[in-house]
Amino acid sequence: MNNIKLKSKHPLVSVVVLNWNGKKIIKRCLDAVFNQTYPSFEVILSDNGSTDNSVKFVKKNYPEVKIIENGRNLGCAEGNNVGMRVAKGKYICNLANDTKPNKNWLMEMVKIAESDEKIGAIGPKLVFMRNPKIINAAGTIASKDGLVRYRGWKEKDIGQYDKVEEVFAVNNVACMYRKKTLEDVGLLDSEFFIYNEDADLGWRMRLRGWKSVYVPVTVQHEVGTTMGKYSERGAYYAHRNWLWMIIKNFSLSSLILYSPFIITWNVLSILRGLARGSLVNLKAIKDAMKDLPRVLKLRKKVQRGRKVTELQIRRFMVNPPYFKRF
């Protein structure tokens, strides 16, 4: 895939597999992990209180896997954090249990990470499990409304994303982080629970001067196994966490400059919810503002620790997809 060769022996990679009632899919995921061409890795299963005997299945069939039983559903953010805290590798991969990585997944990502010490995160090409010719995500794109969207979402894969390139952030479904970067920036925000926790971390990395890079090695992803195609709960977390993310990470000048986009997306989200007979988006806004004192404290810490100018962040900000309609 790329001609980069490792400069030294293979550094240890910790693969953190997040599981919640995944007995029907965990075998496919773990088999793909243990079929990797990369020789030096450990596997950590962080289980969010499964009740389907999936932990028992893993203990019996994959004794080399280190299992952490959380006892309850900590969500994607803290569930992954639990595994990352005990990881021993130079690099840490977060892998959802509804994925099937290509056998060169780890090798290709490590090669790129070893080529530049300022690379803090690497993400693969995610394709849909049911139709691998359709792209799920090829890294992410940041918009002026503060949303971080999947690059290439539902596009037919005709090779348009077959080169290594820098992106705004990577999707937490099957990505790799440099442990040194996480020690500098911090882990996923546990209060997010699910949705946008990866975008928030990627944004914080950027503010600290770390790069996120996309590598075109494929990982199949069975989208929707956790929250389904649409759920009010998912819509709630996505909206609330988006507000927290932009409050934490945008500079004051960007919040003002991009306020028309931010307001537009708020209104569109509320209207879409109302069209479904739901007030969930209004509840998300209410709860986001209710927790504003805590988020403002985090904002102060994030903004104080930034190492890049806001102009360097704005170069990644594109017009949101609905902009052309107006």
Steps between C-alpha positions, in 0.01 A plus 500: 500500500782740582876468457590615851704250699531480876823656625528271800347185644124483522377716791227352718143594405213466747167418334206598721181325389187654646220250557139521607282193439699409191500122516365470144775718352802483731648187338515669159679798654753312712582252224586793273720653771694178560543460124702823476833498318641731766679281757508706820169579666288432806121481509290651779125443514314773688154363572216739583289271716398244236219260591523270196792280615736665250765537772474132582539422129816709471652350816450150363610557141757781526699445822770745385254790518516715813142558615378795705143462624357845570180364654282759329472689174754782517435606141749522215706777656574364846476139383795563270679709763500203740691293248734780398605562861645150536646481148874437488563576134676793338182522294142437608225391262133535582295240315123457506375142524290540183805529274718273289845650432707416195797279594741791432304747716755527781808476277396787273402730785821436697713571191345844463514576872870412511573735209408820689505554876244781473231257381274445799215303342452280194177374350430239230249490217172382653265323258156357559498135603197421284646676195879548520494698176328788685701724734396556859778748581843599369596720790291800599431852377436797728226745406442861596199398707736299723383161379767247411358292214617175340704560188374293206178396677304257278717569196584212267863404552671559165842578642435868578635450855790269424781724620640583842398852599444725797141540621338701776443196723438126483207277586535313829353182347838357398766766552845512654634758747856572602515438875724804543228713338232374739729575794532856369138566401298266722259218421146508364257721692307247709201735535430466126404132552451438126531710182747781426745380766751419225447832321552686828825312569623559146421871532689523830795324336504759223499784751809345660677475164451128428408370154229252403569292190283278283644171367311312224502156661146364524293407803149367448244652737153371576344840561212534743550194721511711817243778455319398181437719195318763706414528863393790717775408743761521225361832373514635855866411557606620155340843548602553863858389440534717190414806709749401770768439237474839329485683834819324612701523180403799287671829581266783598563669165402183311186454709398851396615468139326167445191575710268515192602140415469388862154654536390354165599147599325538835179606327521227235554235768205620704275505192604148402421382850161669496426339163540166679279621783799529732625772735828318560715774341350764726575276798857460378546878483347542845726236657809634321437846644420355843850356514660816362709585812687168473551538125629857539762375746612245241498770233732714710743210533485413129545858379780570747690194380470559126819524295359601160320811382132497413591577138676163488177337617280698262689370196325168566154655531284460190146614423245247627326289232169684537672836421444464123125460550481852638 
